[in-house]
Amino acid sequence: MFAALNTVESPIVELEAATLLENDKSWRAERLPVIEERIRRRLADLSATLGHSEWLGGAFIAAELLMVTVLRRLPRAHILKTIRASPLHRTPDVTHEKPG
């Protein structure tokens, strides 16, 4: 649970701030790729932790709900698509994409 709230969510909130609050800053375009790379690293860590497991805690627990809530905040679905973790790919609604 703490990974969702403290590790994965932090760079996602940073991306939200850069997108919403710093949209008019001249350095925003340079900052976004740095933030996105932080998110990719956190998602890669998450992928490594999950491995081939279906759930973070070995069984469905509150950690899954918290992680999905955090991942749904990602406004850029292409970030999730760069991660090759099967558990993340099995949750298409996390990317806010509509099928078809």
The 8 nearest C-alpha neighbors of each residue, nearest first, counted from 0:
[[1, 62, 2, 3, 65, 4, 61, 66],
 [0, 2, 4, 3, 5, 6, 62, 7],
 [3, 1, 6, 0, 5, 4, 7, 66],
 [4, 2, 66, 7, 1, 0, 5, 8],
 [3, 5, 1, 8, 2, 6, 7, 0],
 [4, 6, 2, 1, 3, 8, 9, 7],
 [7, 5, 2, 8, 9, 3, 4, 41],
 [6, 8, 3, 41, 9, 2, 5, 4],
 [7, 9, 11, 4, 10, 6, 69, 3],
 [10, 8, 12, 11, 7, 6, 5, 13],
 [11, 9, 13, 12, 38, 8, 14, 37],
 [12, 10, 14, 8, 13, 9, 15, 73],
 [13, 11, 15, 9, 14, 10, 8, 16],
 [12, 14, 10, 16, 11, 15, 17, 9],
 [15, 13, 11, 17, 12, 16, 18, 10],
 [16, 14, 12, 18, 13, 17, 19, 11],
 [15, 17, 13, 20, 19, 14, 18, 12],
 [18, 16, 21, 14, 15, 20, 19, 13],
 [17, 19, 15, 16, 22, 14, 21, 20],
 [18, 20, 16, 17, 22, 15, 21, 14],
 [19, 21, 16, 17, 22, 18, 15, 23],
 [22, 20, 17, 24, 23, 19, 18, 16],
 [21, 23, 18, 24, 20, 19, 17, 27],
 [22, 24, 21, 25, 27, 20, 26, 19],
 [25, 23, 21, 27, 26, 22, 28, 20],
 [24, 26, 27, 23, 28, 22, 29, 21],
 [27, 25, 29, 24, 28, 30, 21, 23],
 [26, 28, 30, 29, 24, 25, 31, 21],
 [29, 27, 30, 26, 31, 25, 32, 24],
 [30, 28, 27, 26, 31, 32, 33, 25],
 [29, 31, 27, 33, 28, 32, 26, 34],
 [30, 32, 34, 33, 28, 29, 35, 27],
 [33, 31, 35, 34, 30, 36, 29, 28],
 [34, 32, 36, 30, 31, 35, 37, 29],
 [33, 35, 37, 31, 36, 32, 14, 10],
 [36, 34, 32, 38, 37, 33, 31, 39],
 [35, 37, 39, 33, 38, 34, 32, 40],
 [38, 36, 34, 40, 35, 39, 10, 41],
 [37, 39, 35, 41, 36, 40, 10, 42],
 [40, 38, 36, 42, 37, 41, 43, 35],
 [41, 39, 43, 37, 38, 42, 44, 36],
 [42, 40, 44, 38, 43, 39, 7, 45],
 [41, 43, 45, 39, 44, 40, 46, 38],
 [42, 44, 46, 40, 45, 41, 39, 47],
 [45, 43, 41, 47, 42, 46, 48, 40],
 [46, 44, 42, 48, 43, 47, 49, 41],
 [45, 47, 43, 49, 84, 44, 48, 50],
 [46, 48, 44, 50, 45, 49, 43, 84],
 [49, 47, 45, 46, 50, 44, 55, 43],
 [50, 48, 46, 52, 47, 55, 51, 45],
 [49, 51, 47, 52, 48, 46, 84, 85],
 [50, 52, 49, 53, 85, 86, 84, 46],
 [53, 51, 49, 50, 54, 57, 55, 86],
 [52, 54, 86, 51, 55, 49, 57, 58],
 [55, 53, 57, 56, 58, 52, 59, 63],
 [56, 54, 57, 49, 63, 62, 53, 52],
 [55, 57, 58, 54, 60, 59, 62, 63],
 [56, 58, 54, 55, 52, 59, 53, 60],
 [59, 57, 56, 54, 60, 55, 53, 52],
 [58, 60, 54, 63, 56, 57, 61, 55],
 [61, 59, 62, 63, 58, 56, 64, 55],
 [60, 62, 64, 63, 65, 59, 0, 66],
 [63, 61, 0, 65, 60, 64, 66, 55],
 [64, 62, 66, 61, 65, 60, 67, 55],
 [65, 63, 61, 67, 62, 66, 68, 60],
 [64, 66, 68, 62, 63, 67, 3, 69],
 [65, 67, 3, 69, 63, 68, 64, 62],
 [68, 66, 70, 64, 69, 65, 71, 63],
 [67, 69, 65, 71, 66, 70, 64, 72],
 [68, 70, 66, 67, 71, 72, 8, 65],
 [71, 69, 67, 72, 68, 73, 66, 93],
 [72, 70, 93, 68, 73, 69, 67, 94],
 [73, 71, 70, 69, 74, 68, 11, 12],
 [72, 74, 71, 75, 70, 11, 76, 94],
 [75, 73, 72, 76, 71, 94, 15, 95],
 [76, 74, 77, 73, 78, 94, 79, 72],
 [75, 77, 94, 78, 79, 74, 80, 73],
 [78, 76, 80, 79, 75, 81, 94, 74],
 [77, 79, 76, 80, 81, 75, 39, 35],
 [80, 78, 81, 77, 76, 82, 94, 87],
 [79, 81, 77, 78, 82, 76, 83, 88],
 [82, 80, 79, 78, 83, 77, 39, 76],
 [83, 81, 80, 79, 84, 43, 42, 39],
 [82, 84, 85, 81, 80, 88, 46, 87],
 [85, 83, 46, 87, 86, 82, 88, 50],
 [84, 86, 88, 87, 89, 83, 51, 46],
 [87, 85, 89, 88, 84, 53, 90, 49],
 [88, 86, 85, 89, 84, 90, 79, 46],
 [87, 89, 85, 90, 86, 91, 84, 83],
 [88, 90, 86, 87, 91, 85, 84, 92],
 [89, 91, 88, 92, 87, 93, 86, 94],
 [92, 90, 93, 94, 89, 88, 96, 95],
 [91, 93, 95, 94, 90, 96, 97, 71],
 [92, 94, 71, 91, 95, 90, 70, 67],
 [93, 95, 76, 92, 96, 91, 71, 79],
 [96, 94, 92, 93, 97, 71, 76, 91],
 [97, 95, 94, 92, 98, 91, 76, 93],
 [96, 98, 99, 95, 92, 91, 94, 93],
 [97, 99, 96, 91, 92, 95, 94, 90],
 [98, 97, 96, 91, 95, 92, 94, 90]]
